[in-house]
Structure formats: structure tokens, C-alpha cells
Amino acid sequence: MRKQFLFLFLALIAANTVVAQTRGTKVGYIDMEYILQNVQDYTEAKNQLEQKAQKWKQEVEVKKNEIDKLKNALKAEQALLTKELIDERETEIKFLENENLDYQQKRFGANGDLIQQKSVLAKPIQDQVFTAIQDIAEAKKYDFIFDKSSDLTMLFAAKRFDISDQVLRVLNRTEKREQLTKKQLKEEEAKENKEDAMDENPVLADRQKALDEKKAARDKIIADRKLIQEEKKKQFDERRKQLLSEREAKKNGTVSVSAKTEDLKTKTIVNDSTEVASKKAVEDAKLKQAEQKAKILEDRKKVLEDRKKALEEKRKKILEEREAIKKAAAEKLKENTNKN
């Protein structure tokens, strides 16, 4: 009896292990170069370092021009100089050339000032990035996270596995938190939770994208209406000024009936064209909004179908594995029973 109980206990542990393994490995990657380019402190310090490097290059170029002048002078005066003076000048030129080469190596060599200062500049940001990666990996259960810009060869990387923007958000959050009040901090935390939820749920991210596009379309309609209203107001002001000038001219007996009729026709044409443009802008916005809604529904349906299919396959696989384990346990139990 004790043997049977032990065997059933081991079979249950094996079944749980198989179920845990079906979760799969979660992999992500970052682009360190992209992250560094979007960190303000790093870009400012990098620009300062580039200016310093440019100054070093100018110094090297100035020394090279001075050496070239000495060479040209020696070439021009060589016929008039003694051998001792020629050797002396050539030795001086050689010394200056070696000195300039040593200076270049000191500034731009493999272990030069430029490489060392770049390393010192990037290290604090890299440390912050590694800390942010560890936090994201622990919070979202990543098994591996790679660096796309390193020596690791990535023949293909799907964009959905790129967590570079998440890392940037973590870095920016840390910097912002130090400058926020308690109320602002609470609002920022709510915004962060919303961003994290969209990272985990593609359907929610698509929905938010659709809402943003809808808001942009609505803002465009409002802006177009405002523009049309401003144009109408401008035309009204111009017309008012014209009427006042015509009234003044009429008092003086200089206004003509034909000019008044022509101005009325112009006003009618402008108002008609403005109304047509307004209607067309509204119709275009409604059509675009309907197309976006249809596309969102279609994408959402596809995502749900794919997820349902994946869950069904996973469930079927787990059931098959459980059935196999049960069958093996039953056969083993039967063998033990027959032996006893």
C-alpha cells in the first residue's frame, strides 16, 4: 500500500512538471544604441565630447600643416644648405612627425582619451538600463533578454519582443518621480499602470491606438470648423468695412450700382464654396472613422481567434500528456499488483 501511494505521489509531481513546462520560454530584446540616443543626459554629454574631439582633430591638423611648411622650406633651400644643416632640419621634422603621431594615438587610439571618455560616459546609463531590465524581467516573467546592438547575431527579431521603449519609460519614470508632488505622483502611477497593461495586452493596445486615431480625427474636424469660422469672420469684417466705405462714398455721391451688385455676387460665391468645403471635410472624417472602426473590429476578431486556437491546442496537448501519465501510472500499478 505504501509503495502504491509513493508511486501515485511521484506520478502527480511528474504531471505538474509537464504542465509547468508547457508555459514555454519568454524572450525579449533591447537596442542599447536606440535607448542611449533617447536619453537626454547622454546625448548632451555626447555632443560635448564630440566638440572636444573636433578640437583635438584641429590641433592635429595645425601641427601637420606646420610640419608640411618646414618640409617645403627645406626642399626650397636644400641647394643652399650644408649637409650638417640639412641633417639637423630633417631630424627636427622627424621629431615633430613622431610627436604628432603620439598625440593622435593618445587622443584617438584604441586606448585613447576618446574611447575611455565614451566608456565613462555610457557606463552610468548602462547601469540604469541593466537595473531597469532586471525589474521588467522579474515583473513580466522574461527568461532571456538580449541586446540587439551587441556582438550577438540576431538574424531576425519580431518587433513585438522589443522592450526598448519599456526600458526608456522606466528610466524616464525614475527621473520624473524626483520632481513630482504627491498628487502628480499618483496620476503618474495610474498612467504607468495603464502603459504596463497595454504592453501585456495587444488587444488593449490596439483599442487605445484606435481611440487615439479617433480623437485625432475629431480634433481635425474641430480645427477645420474653427478655420472655416475664422475665414467667415474675416470675410464678414472685410464686407463690413466695404459697406462702411460704400456708405461714406454714397454720401459723397461717388458709389455705383454696378459695383454694389458685383460685390454681392462675390459674397454669395465665397459663402457657397465655404459651405461645400465644410460639408466635404465632415463627410471625409466620418468615412475615415468608419474605415478605422471596421479595421479595428477585424483585427480584434483575428487576435481573439488566434488566441482561442492557441489555448485550444495548449489545452489539448496538456490533456493528452495527462492521459499518457495516467495510463503509464495505471500500467505500473497493475504490474506491481500482479507481482504482489
Salt bridges, closest charged atoms under 4 A:
ASP68 OD2 - LYS64 NZ 3.56
GLU77 OE1 - ARG89 NH1 2.83
ASP87 OD2 - LYS83 NZ 3.17
GLU97 OE2 - LYS71 NZ 2.48
ASP113 OD2 - ARG107 NH1 2.64
ASP127 OD2 - LYS123 NZ 3.18
ASP143 OD1 - ARG23 NH2 3.78
ASP162 OD2 - LYS159 NZ 3.23
GLU189 OE2 - ARG177 NH1 3.64
GLU192 OE2 - ARG173 NE 3.81
GLU192 OE1 - ARG177 NH2 2.62
GLU195 OE1 - ARG169 NE 3.33
GLU195 OE1 - ARG173 NH2 3.13
ASP196 OD1 - ARG173 NH2 3.30
ASP199 OD2 - LYS140 NZ 3.60
ASP199 OD2 - ARG169 NH2 2.33
ASP219 OD2 - LYS215 NZ 3.23
ASP224 OD2 - LYS220 NZ 3.29
ASP237 OD2 - LYS233 NZ 3.50
ASP263 OD2 - ARG239 NH1 1.60
GLU275 OE2 - LYS279 NZ 3.66
ASP284 OD2 - LYS280 NZ 3.17
ASP299 OD2 - LYS295 NZ 3.11
GLU312 OE2 - ARG315 NH1 3.74
